[in-house]
């Protein structure tokens, strides 16, 4: 119990002194359907990730993360996708910027000709996530 009180006090202290950062993120939780892990991983590495690498080079985003986790009944997703924007200006222009990059990309790259709706489902997400550091 003492351990939890110390952690709680540290968390409250950290939050009370946290300063607002200009960064904003979008987060998606993605579930793989019907054991199509190879197709989903291929899709995200060759489309989602590639778009974000181009967006970083163009100064359209700050960073991104693609995380893989074990799905559970309480958290039925396999990937956590995070795109971070340096500020509100980048965040507000995200759709226009990604539309530009997608148009120049030459189309989706798919494994086994499976469409995204056949191998993945976005089960949750959050836009406009503020950073506190």
PANUDREN-820672 format. One record per residue: residue in three letters; x, y, z of N, C-alpha, C, O in turn. Coordinates in steps of 0.001 Angstrom, whole numbers, padded with zeros to 6 digits, always signed. Each point is the difference from the previous one (the first is absolute). Layout:
BEGIN
ALAXYZXYZXYZXYZ ...
END
This chain:
BEGIN
UNK+000831-001190+000000-000831+001190+000000+000877+001255+000000-000289+000972-000698 UNK+001348-001009+001481+000895+001145+000082+000602+000310-001369+000167+001162-000369 UNK+000157-002221-000376+000572+000135-001339-000966+000750-000920+000427+000869-000760 UNK-001721-001193+000817-000997+000658-000841-000174+001469+000381-000214+000841-000873 UNK+000300-000528+002135-000130+001384+000453+001170+000827-000516-000191+001136-000434 UNK+001389-001688+000475+001175+000717-000499-000137+000253-001500+000285+001101-000470 UNK-000718-002112-000282-000187+000157-001447-001058+001051-000279+000186+000839-000881 UNK-001300-000864+001616-001067+000968-000181+000494+001417+000285-000305+000926-000752 UNK+001050-000757+001811+000534+001324+000345+000948+000508-001082-000037+001177-000361 UNK+000883-002061-000154+000921+000388-001076-000771+000403-001250+000344+000985-000653 UNK-001379-001739+000318-000802+000297-001191-000700+001349+000144-000014+000793-000942 UNK-000561-000530+002099-000680+001279+000236+001000+001143-000062-000288+001046-000583 UNK+001443-001232+001169+001037+001019-000024+000438+000286-001427+000145+001159-000389 UNK+000062-002202-000385+000421+000151-001393-001065+000724-000802+000319+000904-000772 UNK-001575-001282+000939-001078+000634-000745-000183+001461+000383-000280+000835-000859 UNK+000433-000525+002118-000224+001373+000422+001083+000936-000506-000237+001201-000128 UNK+001413-001722-000160+001083+000840-000507+000224-000169-001500+000889+000629-000574 UNK-001701-001483-000062+000154-000238-001432-000361+001253-000779-000966+000696+000311 UNK+001758-000434-001318-000277+001136-000849-000599-000498-001299+000308-001097-000465 UNK-001161+001912-000108-000650-000379-001247+001000+000087-001144+000709+000995-000150 UNK-000664-002026-000634+000842-000099-001186-000876+000329-001196-001209-000226+000054 UNK+001768+000744-001114-000788+000316-001192-000348-001234-000821-000883+000064-000855 UNK+001554-001181+001095-000236-001198-000803-001420-000537+000202-000578+000088+001084 UNK+000042-000648-002173-001302-000659+000027+000139-001315-000755+000746-000084-000976 UNK-001452-000929+001420+000095-001312-000636-001370-000558-000343-001020+000400+000561 UNK+001030-001334-001498-001158-000844-000259+000433-001424+000322+001134-000394-000276 UNK-002041-000368+000858+000300-001368+000411-001113-000910-000518-001184+000283+000176 UNK+001587-001377-000817-000959-001002-000476+000361-001357+000587+001175-000348+000120 UNK-002201-000409+000244+000158-001363+000500-000564-000929-001070-001180+000080-000341 UNK+002032-000963-000188-000361-000810-001153-000002-001480+000353+000951-000526+000578 UNK-002035-000123-000939-000160-001442+000211+000256-000727-001320-000479+000428-001051 UNK+001222-001511+001105+000222-000848-001167-001160-000977-000096-000359-000641+000988 UNK-000225+000526-002170-001136-000893-000212+000453-001338-000582+000883-000047-000856 UNK-001485-001019+001320+000174-001344-000559+001460-000434-000153+000361-000627-000996 UNK+000466+000955+001970+001420-000399+000004+000770+000477-001226+000933-000675-000434 UNK-001293+001795-000120+000703+000569-001155+001144+000909+000444+000112+001138-000455 UNK+000727-001648+001339+001097+000783+000570+000980+000457-001075+000404+001163-000012 UNK-000017-002062-000889+000961+000363-001049-000534+001122-000877+000724+000942-000325 UNK-001986-001043-000055-000605+001022-000848-000074+001347+000722+000296+001041-000586 UNK-000689-001070+001851-000107+001241+000763+001370+000644+000201+000156+001206-000193 UNK+000819-001998+000576+001349+000528+000223+000565+000563-001304+000582+001085-000005 UNK-000745-001803-001082+000456+000473-001311-000664+001337-000337+000667+000947-000418 UNK-001975-000884+000603-000759+001210-000313+000523+001199+000796+000247+001062-000571 UNK-000079-001227+001870+000423+001132+000823+001455+000384-000239+000341+001181+000058 UNK+000513-002147-000324+001397+000327-000279+000190+000632-001372+000865+000860-000164 UNK-001650-001264-000813+000188+000463-001372-000939+001121-000423+000126+000515-001111 UNK-001041-000135+001948-000918+001095-000306+000037+001029+001119+000532+001095-000179 UNK-001088-001437+001318-000099+000922+001136+001370+000554+000383+000176+001215+000091 UNK+000786-002093+000133+001338+000416+000419+000695+000822-001088+000618+001024+000294 UNK-000716-001465-001538+000640+000718-001104-000570+001409-000154+000745+000946-000256 UNK-002046-000804+000409-000618+001329-000082+000531+000911+001098+000255+001181-000235 UNK-000090-001725+001422+000481+000809+001109+001474+000365-000149+000409+001094+000390 UNK+000384-001989-000946+001402+000340-000253+000097+001151-001003+000828+000898+000158 UNK-001668-000926-001182-000036+001100-000962-000511+001275+000657+000493+001091-000284 UNK-001479-001228+001160-000556+001170+000698+001039+000649+000907+000030+001225+000118 UNK+000816-002017+000519+001071+000566+000828+000959+000795-000875+000367+001124+000345 UNK+000043-001697-001479+000930+000683-000908-000562+001325-000503+000746+000958-000205 UNK-002064-000905+000005-000637+001225-000488-000327+000985+001128-000451+001115-000261 UNK+000676-001524+001507-000316+000872+001122-001479+000030+000338-000475+000953+000619 UNK-000268-001997-001022-001434-000048+000240-000354-000611+001351-001069+000277+000544 UNK+001956-001105+000000-000220-000590+001325+001298+000048+000793+001082+000168-000562 UNK-001206-000316+001857+001164-000036+000886+000593-001405+000067+001211-000175-000132 UNK-002076-000834+000339+000477-001376+000147-001174-000965-000092-001158+000403-000115 UNK+001493-001696+000170-001037-001029+000022+000535-001214+000738+001210-000170+000153 UNK-002128-000668+000300+000352-001271+000624-001006-001046-000447-001200+000264-000080 UNK+001706-001447-000210-000849-001143-000298+000363-001066+001020+001096-000559-000038 UNK-002005+000284+000934+000243-000933+001092-000837-001251-000199-001146+000071-000443 UNK+001725-001213+000772-000726-001267-000094-000178-000557+001408+000915+000061+000820 UNK-002093-000601-000547-000304-000532+001320-000852-001251-000145-000537-000283-001071 UNK+000423-000445+002144-000837-001196+000008-001448+000414+000269-000281+000747+000937 UNK-000612-001232-001757-001420+000284+000174-000546-000774+001203+000370-001150+000239 UNK-001254+001805+000507-000681-000642+001121-001488+000319-000111-000380+000902-000747 UNK-000468-001628+001477-001436+000331-000035-000279+001441+000460-000919+000645-000503 UNK+001708-000149+001451-000195+001367+000501+000561+001055-000951-000477+001135-000027 UNK+001489-001511-000750+000647+000906-000947+000177-000754-001326+001084-000513-000279 UNK-002137+000444-000530-000004-000859-001189+000696+000620-001222-000582+000077-001082 UNK+001809+000355+001266+000753+000575-001107+001425-000541+000012+000504-000470+001019 UNK+000131+000554-002197+001346-000536-000192+001031+001088-000276+001186-000175+000278 UNK-001641+001298-000824+000888+001122-000307-000522+001269+000643-001206+000227+000098 UNK+002150+000593+000335-000301+001357+000458+000798+000915-000922+001229-000062-000039 UNK-001932+000903-000695+000624+000878-000983-000096+001437+000492-001093+000505+000255 UNK+002228+000144-000126+000041+001361+000531+000690+000911-001008+001120-000270-000434 UNK-001796+001343+000071+000600+001026-000843+000021+001282+000827-001031+000435+000514 UNK+002210+000162-000392+000156+001203+000809+000342+001187-000894+000870-000075-000868 UNK-001578+001158+001107+000177+001253-000735+000696+000993+000919-000272+000029+001200 UNK+001157+000778-001745+000793+000937+000805-000858+001078+000652+000330+000509+001071 UNK-001438-000168-001734-000831+001097+000504-001379-000066-000640-000281-000880-000813 UNK-000564+001813+001187-001379+000039-000502-000048+000233-001507-000886-000525-000675 UNK+001812+001294+000143+000028+000268-001440+000199-001295-000784-000729-000260-000957 UNK+001711-000555+001355+000210-001295-000652-001232-000886+000169-000448-000648-000946 UNK-000087+000630+002158-001163-000849+000282-001186+000397-000878-000651-000862-000590 UNK+000371+002153+000503-001147+000475-000775+000144-000275-001495-001002-000139-000701 UNK+002235+000059+000209+000244-000228-001433+000215-001481-000321+000354-000329-001132 UNK-000558-000563+002089+000349-001416-000172-000714-000650-001175+000634-000728-000765 UNK-001918+000962+000596-000726-000654-001081+000488+000475-001362+000214-000809-000902 UNK-000042+002094+000756+000508+000561-001253+001399-000557-000309+000283-000386-001134 UNK+000573+000349+002137+001363-000491-000199+000030-001485-000349+000717-000404-000915 UNK-001482-000406+001628-000002-001429-000305-000669-000282-001345+000420-000911-000714 UNK-001447+001671+000357-000610-000158-001327+001041+000236-001089+000046-000732-000989 UNK+000788+001752+001168+001065+000320-000961+000987-001163-000132+000354-000403-001108 UNK+000084-000131+002252+000984-001090-000014-000615-001271-000575+000651-000710-000766 UNK-001891+000419+001125-000677-001195-000517-000149+000086-001515+000230-000984-000703 UNK-000614+002157+000195-000178+000180-001445+001306-000262-000752-000019-000509-001121 UNK+001143+000854+001731+001304-000187-000643+000597-001385+000242+001048-000325-000559 UNK-001698-000489+001378+000592-001282+000407-000182-001135-001002+000713-001002+000073 UNK-001638+001135-000992-000213-001061-000972-000958-001082+000459-000053-001069-000607 UNK-000696+001316+001651-001011-000968+000436+000451-000916+001116+001172-000030+000373 UNK-002128-000715+000151+000259-000914+001117+000824-001197-000430-000165-000535-001097 UNK+001045+000134+001976+000769-001233-000191-000625-001051+000911-000080+000191+001214 UNK-000365-001303-001804-000706-001034+000743+000687-001349-000162+000579-000293-001046 UNK-000648-000515+002082+000506-001362-000045-001165-000933-000302-001051+000099+000632 UNK+001224-000991-001579-001025-000989-000379-001292+000650-000507-001074-000598+000071 UNK+001190+001816-000577-001143+000735-000552-001174+000140+000967-001135+000204-000429 UNK+001402-000310+001722-001076+000175+000986-000162+001481+000314+000972+000699+000286 UNK-002199-000238-000344-000327+001390+000313+000052+000209+001516-000237-000942+000757 UNK+000545+002172-000301+000087+000260+001440-001218-000446+000805+000144-000462+001132 UNK-001338+000594-001701-001205-000408+000739-000055-001506+000238-000763-000465+000847 UNK+001558-000295-001580+000041-001450+000177+000967-000460+001084-000108-001128+000481 UNK+001052+001980-000090+001007-000455+000959+000180+000876+001223+000746-000363+000909 UNK-001415+001516-000862+000153+000839+001185-001255+000813+000283-000822+000256-000879 UNK+000710+000140+002150-001133+000817+000426+000518+000974+001056+000665-000403+000954 UNK-000974+001679-001132+000354+000993+001008-001072-000069+001086-001158+000344-000235 UNK+001559-000795+001435-000969-000220+001074-000093+001175+000964-000839+000007+000901 UNK+001691+000975-001091-000048+001179+000854+001049+000981-000425+000919-000330-000749 UNK-001061+001525+001226+000982+001012-000322-000329+001309+000665-001071+000180+000579 UNK+002006+000721-000673-000184+001311+000603+000784+001025-000800+001178-000209-000288 UNK-001812+001307-000073+000649+001108-000678+000251+001131+000989-000586+000049+001082 UNK+001465+000847-001478+000256+001217+000775+000463-000302+001423-000447+000642+000950 UNK+001343-001618-000803+000553-000364+001303+001122+000985+000314+000956+000113-000768 UNK-001062+000589+001871+000989+001007+000394+001139-000653+000788-000208-000971+000727 UNK+001396+001513-000883+001183-000479+000732+000232+000893+001220-000178+001217-000059 UNK+000573-001837+001148+000202+000745+001248+001448-000098+000490+000239-000421+001131 UNK+000692+000791-001939+001388+000022+000496+000804+001039-000686+001185+000157+000293 
END
